[in-house]
Amino acid sequence: MTRHRSRLVPLAAATTAVLALLPAAPAAAELVVLEGGRFYKAASFRVADDRVRVELLAGGTVTLPLSRVERIVDDEVMPEPEAPPAVADAGPAAFDWRFAEGQPVPATPFGEQIFEAARRHEVNPALVAALVRAESAFDPAAVSHKGAQGLMQLMPATAQRFGLARGEAFVPERNLEAGTRYLAWLLARFEGDVARALAAYNAGEGTVDRYGGVPPYRETRNYIRRIYDTLGMADHPILATLL
């Protein structure tokens, strides 16, 4: 098995420098989601250092500590329903999301570290690897314009919730540990519903609660499709409900 050398990137040298250079992100009704599901509709936003400045769609601005932001999600594409939509039957699972002896080490960068984190948190390593592919394309130094960091693109608030100390987001083993722990927590919270757990990883669990299922966001639905496709489940029945 190939072992991959970890690339350690100091938080102050990487996050602050990279985020400070990023331009304001153009947005059409992007949602800046806070913990608990509350959100702001943003015409644009800018992440710099440890804060995010939001130009509100309705006018005005608000500046928040990045630690309060759970997710920033692109493209709300449907009006909020008066009542939560009915959730379709996901159909028979094409794979078991739980860890089982005999599952292979993912043939990806950081495969061994992904496998060990998946074993510790009892999640199928193929699911963790597919999520890492969708989040960062296996780049441990990845920083999004929304403030997410590392292999599993953890926002600072989520990283702190799941055990990452300041400066550890770019340490592959630590990022994988916290992100896999978060994914396992979401799978338990949503009773093994993989689509909802992935939607919550992308858009926040409060958003999934608010809509009673996968929210009507292009980014979130495309994210789920990409992960299912990586898992060889492009024809899974749940995807027909995400058109």
Sine and cosine of phi, psi and omega as CSV:
sin_phi,cos_phi,sin_psi,cos_psi,sin_omega,cos_omega
0.00,0.00,0.65,-0.76,0.00,-1.00
-0.99,0.15,0.76,-0.65,0.08,-1.00
-0.98,-0.18,0.69,-0.72,-0.06,-1.00
-0.96,-0.27,0.76,-0.65,-0.01,-1.00
-0.96,0.29,0.77,-0.64,0.01,-1.00
-0.94,0.35,0.62,-0.78,0.11,-0.99
-0.96,-0.28,0.92,-0.40,-0.03,-1.00
-1.00,-0.05,0.82,-0.58,-0.01,-1.00
-0.85,-0.53,0.92,-0.39,-0.03,-1.00
-0.85,0.53,0.66,-0.75,-0.05,-1.00
-0.86,0.50,-0.73,0.69,-0.06,-1.00
-0.90,0.43,-0.60,0.80,-0.06,-1.00
-0.98,0.20,-0.49,0.87,-0.07,-1.00
-0.99,-0.14,-0.87,0.50,-0.11,-0.99
-0.89,0.47,-0.80,0.61,-0.06,-1.00
-0.89,0.46,-0.71,0.71,-0.04,-1.00
-0.91,0.41,-0.70,0.71,-0.04,-1.00
-0.93,0.38,-0.73,0.68,-0.06,-1.00
-0.91,0.42,-0.59,0.81,-0.03,-1.00
-0.91,0.42,-0.44,0.90,-0.03,-1.00
-1.00,0.03,-0.19,0.98,-0.07,-1.00
-0.96,0.27,0.63,-0.78,0.04,-1.00
-0.97,0.25,0.27,-0.96,0.11,-0.99
-0.86,0.51,0.69,-0.73,-0.08,-1.00
-1.00,0.06,0.82,-0.57,0.09,-1.00
-0.93,0.38,0.61,-0.79,-0.07,-1.00
-0.50,-0.87,0.53,-0.85,0.11,-0.99
-0.86,-0.52,0.98,-0.21,-0.02,-1.00
0.81,0.58,0.68,0.73,0.16,-0.99
-0.95,0.32,0.46,-0.89,-0.03,-1.00
-0.92,-0.39,0.82,-0.57,0.14,-0.99
-1.00,-0.10,0.97,-0.24,-0.16,-0.99
-1.00,-0.09,0.80,-0.60,0.06,-1.00
-1.00,-0.10,0.26,-0.96,0.05,-1.00
-0.86,0.52,0.66,-0.75,-0.03,-1.00
1.00,-0.08,-0.12,0.99,0.08,-1.00
0.99,-0.16,-0.22,0.98,0.08,-1.00
-0.89,0.45,0.54,-0.84,-0.05,-1.00
-0.52,-0.86,0.33,-0.94,0.17,-0.99
-0.91,-0.40,0.66,-0.75,0.15,-0.99
-1.00,0.07,0.83,-0.56,-0.14,-0.99
-0.93,-0.36,0.73,-0.68,0.20,-0.98
-0.98,0.21,-0.54,0.84,0.10,-1.00
-0.29,-0.96,0.22,-0.98,0.05,-1.00
-0.47,-0.88,0.34,-0.94,0.07,-1.00
-0.65,-0.76,0.81,-0.58,0.09,-1.00
-0.99,-0.14,0.80,-0.61,0.05,-1.00
-0.56,-0.83,0.76,-0.65,-0.08,-1.00
0.82,0.58,-0.85,-0.53,-0.06,-1.00
-0.94,-0.34,0.42,0.91,-0.04,-1.00
-0.71,-0.71,0.36,-0.93,0.09,-1.00
-0.79,-0.62,0.78,-0.62,0.05,-1.00
-0.98,-0.19,0.84,-0.54,-0.10,-1.00
-0.93,-0.37,0.85,-0.53,0.18,-0.98
-1.00,0.05,0.93,-0.38,-0.13,-0.99
-0.96,0.29,0.61,-0.79,0.00,-1.00
-0.88,0.48,-0.56,0.83,-0.02,-1.00
-1.00,0.10,-0.02,1.00,-0.03,-1.00
0.95,-0.32,0.52,-0.85,-0.02,-1.00
1.00,0.00,0.08,-1.00,0.00,-1.00
-0.71,-0.70,0.37,-0.93,0.13,-0.99
-0.60,-0.80,0.66,-0.75,0.03,-1.00
-0.90,-0.43,0.77,-0.64,-0.11,-0.99
-0.79,-0.61,0.49,-0.87,0.22,-0.98
-0.91,0.42,0.69,-0.73,0.01,-1.00
-0.88,0.48,-0.42,0.91,0.01,-1.00
-0.92,0.39,-0.25,0.97,0.05,-1.00
-1.00,0.03,-0.20,0.98,-0.12,-0.99
-1.00,-0.06,0.83,-0.56,0.04,-1.00
-1.00,0.09,-0.68,0.73,0.00,-1.00
-0.41,-0.91,0.40,-0.92,0.23,-0.97
-0.84,-0.54,0.87,-0.49,-0.20,-0.98
-0.89,-0.46,0.73,-0.69,0.01,-1.00
-0.98,0.20,0.57,-0.82,0.38,-0.92
0.88,0.47,0.98,0.19,0.24,-0.97
-0.97,0.26,0.85,-0.53,-0.18,-0.98
-0.92,-0.39,-0.10,1.00,0.01,-1.00
-0.69,-0.72,0.52,-0.85,0.10,-1.00
-0.92,0.40,0.47,-0.88,0.03,-1.00
-0.89,0.45,0.77,-0.63,0.00,-1.00
-0.94,0.33,0.42,-0.91,0.05,-1.00
-0.92,0.39,-0.54,0.84,0.07,-1.00
-0.75,-0.66,0.48,-0.88,0.02,-1.00
-0.84,0.54,0.67,-0.74,-0.01,-1.00
-0.93,0.36,0.46,-0.89,0.08,-1.00
-0.92,0.40,0.61,-0.79,-0.01,-1.00
-0.99,-0.10,0.82,-0.57,-0.03,-1.00
-0.94,0.33,0.47,-0.89,0.11,-0.99
-0.89,0.46,0.80,-0.59,-0.05,-1.00
-0.96,0.29,-0.16,0.99,0.01,-1.00
0.97,0.24,0.00,-1.00,-0.02,-1.00
-0.93,0.37,0.69,-0.73,-0.01,-1.00
-0.94,0.34,0.67,-0.74,0.03,-1.00
-1.00,0.09,-0.23,0.97,0.06,-1.00
-0.46,-0.89,0.32,-0.95,0.03,-1.00
-1.00,-0.08,0.85,-0.53,-0.03,-1.00
-0.95,0.32,-0.23,0.97,-0.03,-1.00
-0.98,0.18,0.45,-0.89,0.09,-1.00
-0.95,0.32,0.64,-0.77,0.07,-1.00
-0.61,-0.79,0.60,-0.80,0.06,-1.00
-0.86,0.51,0.63,-0.77,-0.02,-1.00
0.99,-0.14,-0.23,0.97,0.08,-1.00
-0.93,0.37,0.65,-0.76,-0.10,-1.00
-0.98,0.20,0.36,-0.93,0.17,-0.98
-0.93,0.37,0.77,-0.64,0.00,-1.00
-0.83,0.55,0.70,-0.72,0.02,-1.00
-1.00,0.08,0.88,0.48,-0.07,-1.00
-0.69,-0.72,0.24,-0.97,0.21,-0.98
-0.81,0.58,0.61,-0.79,0.02,-1.00
0.89,0.46,0.40,0.92,-0.05,-1.00
-0.84,0.54,-0.68,0.73,-0.03,-1.00
-0.92,0.40,-0.67,0.74,0.02,-1.00
-0.92,0.40,-0.63,0.78,0.07,-1.00
-0.88,0.48,-0.71,0.70,-0.01,-1.00
-0.87,0.50,-0.71,0.71,-0.04,-1.00
-0.92,0.39,-0.65,0.76,0.05,-1.00
-0.90,0.43,-0.65,0.76,0.03,-1.00
-0.90,0.44,-0.65,0.76,0.03,-1.00
-0.88,0.47,-0.72,0.70,-0.03,-1.00
-0.88,0.48,-0.58,0.81,-0.09,-1.00
-0.96,-0.29,0.18,0.98,0.17,-0.99
0.87,0.50,0.70,0.71,0.05,-1.00
-0.86,-0.51,0.61,-0.79,0.06,-1.00
-0.84,0.55,0.83,-0.56,-0.03,-1.00
-0.89,0.46,-0.44,0.90,0.05,-1.00
-0.90,0.43,-0.59,0.81,0.02,-1.00
-0.93,0.37,-0.68,0.73,0.02,-1.00
-0.89,0.46,-0.71,0.71,-0.01,-1.00
-0.89,0.45,-0.64,0.77,0.03,-1.00
-0.90,0.43,-0.62,0.78,0.03,-1.00
-0.92,0.40,-0.67,0.74,0.02,-1.00
-0.88,0.47,-0.66,0.76,0.04,-1.00
-0.86,0.52,-0.71,0.70,-0.02,-1.00
-0.93,0.37,-0.57,0.82,-0.09,-1.00
-0.98,0.20,-0.75,0.66,-0.18,-0.98
-0.72,-0.69,-0.03,1.00,-0.11,-0.99
0.81,0.58,0.56,0.83,0.07,-1.00
0.92,0.39,0.46,0.89,0.06,-1.00
-0.99,-0.12,0.95,-0.32,-0.06,-1.00
-0.94,0.35,-0.28,0.96,0.01,-1.00
-0.99,-0.16,0.18,0.98,-0.06,-1.00
-0.89,0.45,0.70,-0.72,0.12,-0.99
-0.71,-0.70,0.85,-0.52,0.00,-1.00
-1.00,0.08,0.32,-0.95,0.04,-1.00
-0.93,0.36,-0.13,0.99,0.04,-1.00
-1.00,-0.09,-0.05,1.00,0.06,-1.00
0.98,-0.18,0.02,1.00,0.01,-1.00
-0.98,0.20,0.50,-0.87,-0.22,-0.98
-0.71,-0.71,0.61,-0.79,0.22,-0.98
0.98,0.18,-0.16,-0.99,-0.10,-0.99
-0.82,0.57,-0.69,0.73,-0.06,-1.00
-0.97,-0.23,0.23,0.97,0.14,-0.99
0.75,0.66,0.87,0.50,-0.01,-1.00
-1.00,0.06,0.75,-0.67,0.18,-0.98
-0.96,0.29,0.48,-0.88,-0.05,-1.00
-0.80,0.60,-0.64,0.76,-0.02,-1.00
-0.90,0.43,-0.66,0.75,0.01,-1.00
-0.93,0.36,-0.67,0.74,0.02,-1.00
-0.84,0.54,-0.70,0.72,0.00,-1.00
-0.91,0.42,-0.66,0.75,0.00,-1.00
-0.85,0.52,-0.56,0.83,-0.12,-0.99
-0.93,-0.36,0.48,0.88,0.32,-0.95
0.99,-0.12,0.13,0.99,0.03,-1.00
-1.00,0.09,0.77,-0.63,0.11,-0.99
-0.99,0.14,0.36,-0.93,0.04,-1.00
-0.84,0.54,0.76,-0.65,0.00,-1.00
0.99,-0.11,-0.10,1.00,-0.05,-1.00
-0.99,-0.14,-0.06,1.00,-0.11,-0.99
-0.89,0.46,-0.44,0.90,-0.05,-1.00
-0.98,-0.19,0.14,0.99,0.12,-0.99
-1.00,0.01,0.94,-0.35,-0.16,-0.99
-0.78,0.63,-0.75,0.67,-0.05,-1.00
-0.88,0.47,-0.63,0.78,-0.03,-1.00
-0.96,0.29,-0.64,0.76,0.03,-1.00
-0.90,0.44,-0.70,0.72,0.03,-1.00
-0.90,0.44,-0.61,0.79,0.02,-1.00
-0.89,0.46,-0.76,0.65,-0.04,-1.00
-0.93,0.38,-0.68,0.73,-0.02,-1.00
-0.92,0.39,-0.65,0.76,0.03,-1.00
-0.93,0.36,-0.61,0.80,0.09,-1.00
-0.88,0.48,-0.66,0.75,0.04,-1.00
-0.91,0.42,-0.70,0.71,0.03,-1.00
-0.87,0.49,-0.69,0.72,0.03,-1.00
-0.88,0.47,-0.64,0.77,0.02,-1.00
-0.89,0.45,-0.67,0.74,0.02,-1.00
-0.91,0.41,-0.66,0.75,0.03,-1.00
-0.88,0.47,-0.62,0.79,0.06,-1.00
-0.94,0.35,-0.67,0.74,-0.04,-1.00
-0.89,0.45,-0.61,0.79,0.00,-1.00
-0.98,-0.20,0.41,0.91,0.17,-0.99
0.79,0.61,0.69,0.73,0.08,-1.00
0.98,0.19,0.12,0.99,0.05,-1.00
-0.98,0.20,0.98,-0.20,-0.13,-0.99
-0.90,0.45,-0.67,0.74,-0.03,-1.00
-0.88,0.48,-0.68,0.73,0.02,-1.00
-0.93,0.38,-0.64,0.77,0.01,-1.00
-0.89,0.45,-0.67,0.74,0.04,-1.00
-0.92,0.39,-0.64,0.77,0.05,-1.00
-0.87,0.49,-0.65,0.76,0.01,-1.00
-0.93,0.37,-0.60,0.80,0.05,-1.00
-0.88,0.47,-0.60,0.80,-0.02,-1.00
-0.99,0.16,-0.68,0.73,-0.17,-0.99
-0.90,-0.44,-0.08,1.00,-0.02,-1.00
0.99,-0.13,0.63,-0.78,-0.05,-1.00
-0.92,0.39,-0.51,0.86,0.05,-1.00
-0.89,0.45,-0.56,0.83,0.03,-1.00
-0.92,0.39,-0.68,0.73,0.03,-1.00
-0.89,0.45,-0.65,0.76,0.06,-1.00
-0.88,0.47,-0.68,0.74,-0.06,-1.00
-0.88,0.47,-0.63,0.78,-0.02,-1.00
-1.00,-0.06,-0.10,1.00,-0.02,-1.00
0.93,0.36,0.43,0.90,-0.03,-1.00
0.36,-0.93,-0.34,-0.94,0.02,-1.00
-0.88,0.47,0.82,-0.57,-0.05,-1.00
-0.95,0.31,0.33,-0.94,-0.07,-1.00
-1.00,0.08,0.82,0.57,0.00,-1.00
-0.93,-0.36,0.76,-0.65,0.01,-1.00
-0.83,0.55,-0.71,0.70,-0.04,-1.00
-0.84,0.54,-0.74,0.68,-0.07,-1.00
-0.92,0.40,-0.69,0.73,-0.04,-1.00
-0.93,0.36,-0.63,0.77,0.07,-1.00
-0.92,0.40,-0.57,0.82,0.05,-1.00
-0.87,0.49,-0.73,0.68,0.02,-1.00
-0.89,0.46,-0.69,0.72,0.02,-1.00
-0.86,0.52,-0.69,0.73,-0.02,-1.00
-0.88,0.48,-0.67,0.74,-0.03,-1.00
-0.93,0.36,-0.68,0.73,0.05,-1.00
-0.88,0.47,-0.62,0.78,0.01,-1.00
-0.90,0.43,-0.68,0.73,0.04,-1.00
-0.87,0.50,-0.57,0.82,0.00,-1.00
-0.99,0.15,0.03,1.00,-0.02,-1.00
0.97,0.23,0.44,0.90,-0.06,-1.00
-0.86,-0.51,0.63,0.77,-0.05,-1.00
-0.90,0.43,-0.32,0.95,0.01,-1.00
-0.97,-0.24,0.29,0.96,-0.01,-1.00
-0.90,0.44,0.64,-0.77,-0.06,-1.00
-0.85,0.53,-0.50,0.86,-0.05,-1.00
-0.88,0.47,-0.50,0.86,-0.07,-1.00
-0.92,0.39,-0.44,0.90,0.03,-1.00
-0.92,0.40,-0.37,0.93,0.01,-1.00
-1.00,0.07,-0.07,1.00,-0.09,-1.00
-0.95,-0.32,0.28,0.96,0.00,-1.00
-0.95,0.33,0.00,0.00,0.00,0.00
